[in-house]
Amino acid sequence: MGRAEITILGHRYKVKGDYPPEHIEELAQYVNQKIQEVYEKMPNITPLKAVVIASLNIANEMKKTRRDFDSIIKDLRIIEDKTDSFIKLFD
C-alpha cells in the first residue's frame, strides 16, 4: 500500500492507496491537469464545477478507451479464428 502527498487545485492531500506512491502522484497530476484544462476554457467557473466537468471528461476518456479496447479484442478473436482455420488447412 502506498502513501503519497498530492496537490489538487493548490490544496495538499495525504492519500493512501493500493498502488506505489509514484502511481498515486501520477494520477493526481493527471487529474489536476484535466481540471486546469477546464479552467483554461472557462476561467470564471467555480472550483466544484471545474472538478465535475474534469471528472466527466476523464470518465468519457475511460469509456472511449474501454470501447476501443473491446473492439480490438473482438478483432483479435476474429483474426485468431481465421488463423486457426488457415492452420487446419495444413494439418
N, C-alpha and C positions, 0 to 999 in steps of 0.2 A: 504494500500500500504506500502510495506516495503522498507527500505533503508539499504544497507549494504556496508561495505568496504571490498573488496575481493582482493586476491592476485593470479595472474596467471603468471607463469614464473618469479616470483620475482617482477612483476610490480603491483602496487596497483591501484585499480579502485573503484570509488564510483558508486554504482548501485542502481537504483530504480526499483521496480517490484510490481506485484500484490500479492506477497507472503510474509510471515514473513521473517525478516532478517535471521533467523536461516536456513530457507529453501534455501534462496539465497546463503548463505555461504556454505551450504552442497553441493549444485550444483557446486559451484566454486571449492570446494575441490575435487570433483569427476572429473571435467574437468582437473584440474591441475594434478591429479594423473594419468589420462589417457595420458596426454602429457608426464609426467615423464616416464611412461612405454615405450613410443615410444623412448625417449632419451636413455633408458637403452639398447634397442635393436639396436639403430642406433646413437651412441654418436656423430657422426660428422654431423648430419643433421642440417639444418638451422631451426631456431625457426618457421618460417612460414610453412615449410614442416611438422614439428612435429605437429603443430596445425591442419593442413589439415588432416594428417593421423589419428590423435586422433579423429577429428570430424567424419571422415569416420568410424572409429571403433565404436564410440558411436552411429552413425546412424545405423550401422549394428546390434548392440545390440538391439536398439529400434525396428528395423524391425523384428528381430527374436522374440523378446518378444511379439510384436503385432501378429505375425503369430501364436505363441504358444497360446496366449490368444484367438484368433479367433477359433483355433482348440478346445480348452477347451469349449468355448461357444457352438460350434457345438455339441460336445459330450454331454454336459449338456442338450441341447434341445432334443437329441435322447433319453436320459435317461428319461427326463420329459414326452415325448410322450409315451414311453413304460410303464412308471409308470401310466400315465392316462389310458392307455388301460388295464392294470392289475387291477386298481381300478374299472373300469367299469364292470369287471367280477363279482365283489361282490355287485354291485348295484341291 
